[in-house]
Structure formats: structure tokens, C-alpha cells
Amino acid sequence: MEKIITTLLLIVVVNVSYAQTLAQKIATIRAEVQKINNSSGYNIKTLSNEEFLDEMSDGGGELQAYYRNDELVKIVEKIYLSSCINITEYYLKSGILIFAYVQGKQWYYNEKLNEFDPKRTTLNMESRFYYENSQLINSILKGQNKCSGQPNSEWAKNYVDNLKLHQQKLSIKKTRPRKIFNN
């Protein structure tokens, strides 16, 4: 009986310490993402849809890469579809993916004009993917989007793969990034 209680206590302690470790890792990632978002003076390289999309979407797309001292720290990918926009933000530390933030927005449909209004959107889907060594350690998935469906943890691998492709295409593009400053 004593062995069973000891084993159960050991399992509980291991699970609690893992949860604390996971919470600490997520807190560290959040702090790094906040640091990236609050920094200024980035050099930005922009790729048009033809330069980074293998297949053209209805409305095209744009890829912006943010560099700090020649180190890539963030990529913002925008894909415009007929009735939606999908935005994925990739955050890197030392060239490795640590976080992906994904939004799916739908255009407002104007019944009177019988058309979509891309100036008015509704956020339908929002996901956060936390990585350690490019491996998913946690995800927060909310909502669903007409154009991309309901998010799931399997998307996490796609973001790792997409990031590698984006990094390759950015290294091929030879233009000099422009410097911007946050207000």
C-alpha cells in the first residue's frame, strides 16, 4: 500500500513540476514576443505575393520580415482571399520559431450592394502556438474562419514548414531592407 501511495505522489509531483515548467516556458516566450513587438528601429524587407506564394490567392498577399541587427526576429504573412484575410505572425529567437500568432478575419458582407467590404472585418479565428526548438509545446485555439476552418494543433507543423520556406525566399531576395521606427 505504501508503494502505491508513493508512486501516486511521485506522479502528482512530476505533473505539477511539468506544469510549472510549461508555464515558465510560456511566460518566457510571451516576454520575448512583447520585447519584439515593443522594439523599434527594425529593418523591414517586404515580398509581394508573386515573390513568396507558390499559388496565387484571390486577393494576393504580402510578407514582411523584421530584422534587428541583420537577425530575422519576426515575419508577418497576410493572405487575402475572396471573403477573408488570414494573418500569421512568426516570432523567432536566434533564427528558431518560438511563437506563431494566427488570425482569421472575414470581410463584412453588404447585403444591399451584394458584395464584400474588405474595409470592415470580423475576427472569427485566433490561435497562439508556443514552440521550443521548433516543436509545439502549447496551443490556444479559438473560433473558426470560413476560409481556413477551425484551427487545430496539426497546424503547428505547417507553420514550422512555412517559416523555413519564407526564410529561403527572403534570403533569395537581394533588395536592401528599409529601416522603420515605431512611434
N, C-alpha and C positions, 0 to 999 in steps of 0.2 A: 504494500500500500504506500509505503514511504517513497519507493522508486517512482510510482505513478504520479504522486504529488510533486516530486522533484522534477520529473520530466515535464509535467504541465506548467510548472512555474518557469522552467527554462524556456519553453515555447513562448509563454507570455512575455518574458523579459526580452527575448530575441525580437519578437514582433514589435514591442514598444520601442526598442532601440532602433530598429529599422525605420519605423515611422518618424522618429525624431531625426534620423539621418536624412530621410527623404525630405522632411520639412525644412531642414537646414540647407539642403541642396537647392530646393526650390527658392528659398529666401535669397541665397547667393545669386542664383540666376536672375531673379527679379531685380536685385540691386544692380547687376551688370547691365541689364536691359534699360533700367532707368538711367544709369550713367550714360549709356549710348544715346538715349533719346534727349537727355538734357545737355549734352555736349554741343559745341559749335565749332565752326571752322573746318568742316568736312570738305574734302574734295569729292565732287559727285560726277559719276560717269553715267550717262543715260543711253540706253539702247532702245531703238524703235522696235515695233513688232516684227518687222522683217529680219532684224538682227538677232532676235532671241527666240522667236516662236517657230517651231518646225511646221505647224499647221496654223493658218491664219484663223482667228476668231472673227465673228461678225463685226465687232467694233474695233478690233485690233488690240493693242496692248502696249505697255511701257515697262521697262525695267530700269530702276535707279539703284546704283551701287554707291555706298557711302564709304569713303576711305579716310582713315586717320593715320597720318604719317605713313602713307603707302600701304597700310594694312586695311583690308576689307573687314568692316565691322557690321554692316547692315545692307540688306538688299530689300527693296520694295518692288514687288511684282504686281502689276494691275492688268487684268484681263477683262476686256469689255465684250460682253455677249449681247444678244439681241434684246434681252429684257433684264439683264443682271450685270453686276460687276463683282468679280472676285479679286480680293486684295490679300496678298500673302506677304508678310514681313518676316525676313530671315535675320536672326541675330547671331553673330559669330564672336568667338573669343579665340585668339591665336589661330584663326582660319578654320575653326571647328564649330559646327552648328550647336548652339546651346538652347535656342528658343525659336519657335515659329508661331506667329500670331496670324490667324486667318479670319477674314470677314467675308460674308456673302451678303450682298445688298441687291434688292430688287428695285427696278425702276417703278415709279408710280404710273399707273395706267389711267389716262384721261379718257373717260367714257364718252364725253361729248365730242372730242376730236378723234376718238378711236385710234389712239396711239400712245406709246410710252413716252414719259417725260424724264430724260436722264438727269435733269437738274434736281429732281426730287426722288430720293431713295428711301427705302426702309431697310434697316439692318435685320435680317432674318436668321443669320447664322454667324456664330462667333466661336472660335476654338483656340485653345492655347496648348502647345506641345512643348514639353520640357525635355531636354536631352542632356545626356552625359556621354562624352566620347561618341557623339552622333547616334547614340542608342536612346530610344524613348524611355523615360523614367516616370513620366506622369502626363496626363492629358485632361483638359477640361473642355467638354463638348456641349454646345448649346444650340438649339434651334435646327433649322434646315433651310436650304435655299432651293428655289425652283430650278436653278441652273446646275447646281452641283450636288444636290441631295443632302442627306443627313451625314454629318461628319462622323468618322469613326477612327479608332486608333490605328487602323491599317494605313490611313493617310500619312502617318508619321514617316514611314519608309519612303513614300513618294517625295516628301519634302527634302529628305536627305539626298535622294537621287536628283531631284530638280536643282538643288543647290549646286551639286557638282557640275551639272550641265551649264548653269548660269555662270559659274566661275570659269569654266572653259571658254565660253563665249565672250566673257568680259576680258579674258587675257588675250583673245584674238583681236579684239577691237583696239586699234592703235591710237585713237584720239586721246588727247590730254584731258583729264577731268577738270571741271570748273570748280572753283572754290566758292563756297557759300558760308554764310554766317547766320546763326539763329538770332532772333531779336531778344 
